Amino acid sequence: MKAGLGRVVCSPLIAARKNTGCSSDLFAALLGISAEALEALEQQREQPEGALRTLIAVALSHPEALVAVANQAHEV
């Protein structure tokens, strides 16, 4: 096999977390779930539903919005 021809598959949730620059624990807290639940979702053992699915979509397309909301919550 030639080097560099493989590809890494990353779940959309991992990409969303990385887009925000948050740690796993902080990202789980932002989503209102446990770190264990986040891990299960990232490894695609579970599927997000409802509002969680929407928050993940926001984190993918507008990560700064999720971070801004988290910062506001910290200030309150």
PLY file of the C-alpha trace (Angstrom):
ply
format ascii 1.0
element vertex 76
property float x
property float y
property float z
element edge 75
property int vertex1
property int vertex2
end_header
0.00 0.00 0.00
1.30 3.44 -0.86
1.71 5.87 1.99
-0.77 8.72 2.21
-3.56 7.05 0.28
-5.63 6.05 3.29
-8.28 8.29 4.68
-9.41 8.97 8.19
-13.12 8.86 8.82
-14.31 11.27 11.48
-17.84 11.43 12.85
-19.65 14.75 12.35
-19.83 15.11 16.11
-16.06 14.90 16.49
-15.72 17.49 13.73
-18.24 19.72 15.51
-16.34 19.45 18.79
-13.03 20.21 17.11
-14.59 23.21 15.32
-15.45 24.73 18.69
-11.99 24.11 20.11
-13.57 22.67 23.26
-12.39 19.70 25.26
-14.64 16.64 25.34
-15.82 17.46 28.86
-16.64 21.08 28.03
-18.37 20.18 24.77
-20.49 17.57 26.57
-21.45 20.20 29.14
-22.40 22.65 26.38
-24.67 20.01 24.87
-26.14 19.15 28.25
-24.98 15.53 28.20
-22.44 13.48 30.11
-18.92 12.86 28.82
-19.85 9.17 28.54
-22.87 10.01 26.38
-20.69 12.22 24.18
-18.21 9.38 23.74
-21.00 6.99 22.72
-22.26 9.53 20.20
-18.78 10.23 18.82
-18.17 6.52 18.37
-21.60 6.24 16.73
-22.85 3.67 19.24
-25.78 6.07 19.82
-27.52 8.56 17.53
-28.41 12.12 18.57
-32.07 13.05 18.64
-34.16 16.20 18.92
-32.55 19.38 20.18
-29.18 17.67 20.52
-29.14 17.02 16.78
-29.84 20.73 16.20
-27.05 21.82 18.56
-24.61 19.56 16.73
-25.67 21.11 13.40
-25.05 24.59 14.87
-21.63 23.49 16.14
-20.76 22.21 12.65
-21.87 25.26 10.69
-21.41 28.06 13.26
-19.10 26.87 16.05
-18.57 30.45 17.21
-22.28 30.69 18.07
-22.10 27.73 20.44
-18.94 29.11 22.05
-20.57 32.57 22.42
-23.58 31.05 24.18
-21.27 29.09 26.48
-19.36 32.28 27.33
-22.62 34.11 28.12
-23.73 31.29 30.40
-20.43 31.56 32.27
-20.94 35.29 32.82
-24.42 34.89 34.32
0 1
1 2
2 3
3 4
4 5
5 6
6 7
7 8
8 9
9 10
10 11
11 12
12 13
13 14
14 15
15 16
16 17
17 18
18 19
19 20
20 21
21 22
22 23
23 24
24 25
25 26
26 27
27 28
28 29
29 30
30 31
31 32
32 33
33 34
34 35
35 36
36 37
37 38
38 39
39 40
40 41
41 42
42 43
43 44
44 45
45 46
46 47
47 48
48 49
49 50
50 51
51 52
52 53
53 54
54 55
55 56
56 57
57 58
58 59
59 60
60 61
61 62
62 63
63 64
64 65
65 66
66 67
67 68
68 69
69 70
70 71
71 72
72 73
73 74
74 75
